[in-house]
Amino acid sequence: MTAERGAVRPRNIGASAALFVAALLAGALPARAEFKLFYPIIDYREIEFEHNGDTTFDRAKSGKSNNQSYTNEIEIGATTFWKVGLEGEWAAPSGENLRYEATTLENFFQLTPQGKYWADLGFFAEYSHAASRADADPITFGPMVQKEVPDLFGQDTLHTLNLFFGKEVGHNRSDATPLFFSWQSRVRLHPQFEPGIELFSVIDDIGAPGKFASQQHRIGPMFAGIYPLYRFGRFEYELGYLVGLTHATEKGAIRWRLEYEIPF
């Protein structure tokens, strides 16, 4: 959830919520969208239904083409500073069929009042329970930072940083500590269309980062927007295309996020 301009409070949400959940689950939208920004601002007493997805592009038989990842999630702004989410994750590695990967519990903590300090600060923590008993359960945690500033032309811009670390627990766990770095900058051109640029990086183990070519770094354009649905909440979207910067990264990837939000 990003910094926003005017939330919509619906009077009757039952029918719209039921329809959305039915479409989301019955359609079995294909886990874990790896290219996803997390935002520190929490909307108290709001239910959010979210779908994330991404797919990669590269040479045939490279092992880096058509890797797919999808998530479906419900989040609730339980307090003014805490949002909790339950997520189902699906994935299809290159050349394989789509399968259920994990069930994830996400926690978002807003640590500072929006706009009071130099930047808005939050903390993210999630635990994923792997669907396969042969896989370890990952834990991911770290700060979320967001700041809105005018550019040289006086136009508002929104900048978001995620700096997350990972650990594994359970059977077949690894001792590595991966680092997930995400950055997004967008111009607040219009509530329904905000163009920008974003960067996603992964280092498999900060204790042994290896050469730059062996790390995963992606950068590319994106755009996002909010459409008010008045009495029925609002709809948010993000769409981005990422270009791989290293040998370990696919040549290209597309990612998307669709979110339906209903205050209660």
C-alpha positions in Angstrom: 0.0 0.0 0.0 1.6 3.3 -1.1 1.2 6.8 0.2 -2.2 7.9 -1.2 -4.4 10.9 -1.8 -7.8 10.4 -0.3 -9.1 7.0 0.8 -12.6 5.9 -0.2 -14.9 4.5 2.6 -17.6 2.3 1.2 -20.9 1.7 3.1 -21.7 -1.7 1.8 -18.8 -4.1 1.1 -20.2 -7.6 1.5 -21.2 -8.3 -2.1 -18.1 -6.8 -3.7 -15.8 -8.7 -1.3 -17.6 -12.0 -1.9 -17.4 -11.6 -5.6 -13.7 -10.7 -5.5 -12.8 -13.7 -3.3 -14.7 -16.0 -5.5 -13.0 -14.8 -8.6 -9.6 -14.9 -7.0 -9.8 -18.4 -5.5 -12.0 -20.1 -8.0 -9.8 -19.0 -10.8 -6.8 -20.5 -9.1 -4.6 -17.7 -10.2 -1.2 -19.0 -10.5 3.3 -17.8 -5.7 5.5 -16.0 -4.6 6.1 -13.0 -6.9 9.8 -12.4 -6.4 9.6 -8.9 -7.9 7.4 -7.1 -5.4 7.7 -3.8 -3.4 6.4 -3.6 0.1 5.2 -0.3 1.5 5.4 1.0 5.1 2.1 2.9 5.2 -0.8 1.0 6.9 -4.5 1.7 6.3 -6.3 0.9 9.6 -9.5 -1.2 9.2 -8.9 -2.0 5.6 -9.1 -5.4 3.8 -6.8 -5.9 0.8 -7.1 -8.7 -1.7 -3.8 -8.9 -3.7 -2.5 -10.9 -6.7 1.2 -10.7 -7.8 2.8 -12.4 -10.7 5.9 -12.5 -12.8 7.4 -14.4 -15.7 10.9 -14.4 -17.2 12.2 -14.3 -20.8 15.5 -15.7 -22.1 17.0 -18.0 -24.7 15.3 -21.4 -25.0 17.0 -24.1 -22.9 18.9 -21.5 -20.9 17.0 -22.5 -17.7 16.1 -18.8 -17.2 13.2 -18.5 -19.6 9.5 -18.9 -18.5 10.2 -19.1 -14.8 6.8 -18.1 -13.3 5.8 -17.0 -9.8 2.4 -16.0 -8.5 0.8 -15.1 -5.2 -2.7 -14.6 -3.9 -3.1 -12.8 -0.6 -5.5 -11.3 1.9 -4.3 -8.5 4.2 -6.0 -6.8 7.1 -5.1 -3.5 8.7 -5.6 -4.8 12.2 -4.3 -1.7 14.0 -3.0 1.7 13.2 0.6 0.3 13.1 0.2 -3.4 12.2 -1.1 -5.2 9.1 -1.2 -9.0 8.8 -1.5 -11.0 5.6 -2.0 -14.6 4.6 -0.6 -15.6 1.3 -0.6 -18.7 -1.0 2.3 -19.1 -3.3 2.6 -20.9 -6.7 5.6 -21.4 -9.0 6.6 -23.0 -12.2 10.4 -23.2 -12.8 11.5 -23.3 -16.4 10.2 -26.3 -18.2 8.1 -27.5 -15.2 4.4 -27.5 -14.4 2.8 -25.0 -12.0 2.7 -26.2 -8.4 1.8 -24.9 -5.0 5.0 -23.8 -3.1 4.2 -22.4 0.3 1.8 -20.7 2.7 3.1 -17.4 4.0 2.2 -15.3 7.0 3.2 -11.6 6.5 3.5 -8.8 9.0 3.9 -5.1 8.3 4.7 -2.7 11.1 4.5 1.1 10.5 7.1 2.6 12.8 6.6 6.3 12.2 3.6 8.5 11.5 3.2 9.3 7.8 4.9 12.5 6.9 6.1 13.4 10.4 9.8 12.7 9.9 12.4 12.8 7.1 11.1 9.5 5.8 8.3 7.0 6.6 9.8 3.9 8.2 8.3 0.4 8.6 9.5 -3.1 9.3 8.5 -6.3 7.4 8.6 -9.9 8.6 7.3 -13.1 7.0 7.4 -16.8 7.6 6.7 -19.3 4.7 5.8 -22.9 5.4 6.9 -24.9 2.4 4.4 -27.3 0.8 7.1 -29.9 0.3 8.5 -31.6 3.4 11.9 -31.8 1.6 12.1 -28.0 1.5 13.2 -25.7 4.4 10.9 -22.9 5.6 12.3 -19.4 4.8 12.0 -16.3 7.0 12.4 -12.9 5.5 12.6 -9.6 7.4 13.9 -6.1 7.2 13.1 -2.3 6.9 10.8 -0.6 4.5 11.6 3.1 3.8 9.5 5.6 1.8 9.8 9.3 1.1 7.9 11.7 -1.1 9.8 14.7 -2.5 9.3 17.2 -5.3 11.7 16.9 -8.3 13.5 19.7 -10.1 10.2 20.6 -11.9 8.1 20.7 -8.8 6.4 17.4 -9.5 6.0 15.1 -6.5 8.0 11.9 -6.6 7.7 8.8 -4.4 10.7 6.7 -3.5 10.5 3.3 -1.8 13.3 1.1 -0.4 13.2 -2.5 0.8 16.3 -4.0 2.4 15.4 -7.6 3.5 17.4 -10.5 4.8 16.5 -14.2 4.8 17.1 -17.3 6.9 15.9 -20.8 6.6 14.6 -23.1 9.4 13.6 -26.7 9.4 14.6 -29.7 7.3 17.4 -29.3 4.8 17.9 -25.6 5.8 20.8 -23.6 4.5 23.2 -21.5 6.6 23.3 -18.8 4.0 21.9 -15.3 4.7 20.5 -13.9 1.4 20.0 -10.2 0.8 17.0 -8.8 -1.1 17.3 -5.2 -2.2 14.4 -3.4 -3.9 14.1 0.2 -5.0 11.4 2.1 -6.8 11.1 5.8 -7.8 7.9 7.0 -9.4 6.5 10.4 -10.5 3.1 11.2 -9.1 1.9 12.4 -12.4 -1.7 11.4 -11.9 -3.4 9.1 -9.4 -4.3 6.7 -12.1 -0.9 6.8 -13.9 2.4 7.1 -12.1 5.4 6.2 -14.2 8.8 5.3 -12.7 11.8 3.0 -12.5 12.7 0.1 -10.2 15.6 -2.1 -9.3 15.5 -5.6 -7.8 18.7 -7.3 -6.6 19.4 -10.6 -4.9 22.6 -11.8 -3.3 22.4 -15.4 -2.3 24.6 -15.1 0.8 26.0 -11.9 2.2 28.7 -13.9 3.9 30.0 -15.0 0.5 28.6 -12.6 -2.1 30.8 -13.8 -4.9 31.4 -11.9 -8.1 28.9 -9.3 -9.4 28.2 -11.5 -12.5 27.0 -14.3 -10.2 24.5 -12.0 -8.4 21.0 -11.2 -9.6 20.3 -7.6 -10.6 17.4 -6.3 -12.6 16.2 -2.8 -13.5 13.5 -1.4 -15.7 10.5 0.9 -16.1 7.2 0.6 -14.4 3.9 2.4 -13.9 1.2 2.3 -11.2 -2.2 3.8 -10.4 -5.3 3.9 -8.2 -8.9 3.8 -9.5 -11.5 4.7 -6.9 -14.6 2.5 -6.9 -16.4 4.9 -4.5 -18.8 2.9 -2.3 -17.0 -0.3 -3.3 -13.4 0.6 -2.3 -10.7 1.1 -4.8 -8.4 -0.8 -7.2 -4.6 -0.5 -7.5 -2.3 -1.8 -10.1 1.4 -2.0 -10.9 3.1 -3.2 -14.1 6.8 -3.3 -14.8 9.4 -4.7 -17.2 12.8 -5.7 -15.8 16.1 -6.1 -17.7 18.7 -8.5 -16.4 22.1 -6.8 -15.7 24.3 -9.9 -15.0 25.0 -13.3 -16.4 23.1 -15.0 -13.5 19.9 -13.1 -14.4 17.4 -13.7 -17.2 17.4 -11.2 -20.1 14.0 -9.9 -19.2 11.0 -10.3 -16.9 7.6 -8.8 -16.6 5.8 -8.3 -13.2 2.4 -7.1 -12.1 0.4 -6.4 -9.0 -3.4 -6.2 -8.8 -5.1 -5.1 -5.5 -8.6 -4.5 -4.4 -9.0 -2.6 -1.1 -12.1 -2.3 1.0 -12.3 -0.2 4.2 -14.5 -1.7 7.0 
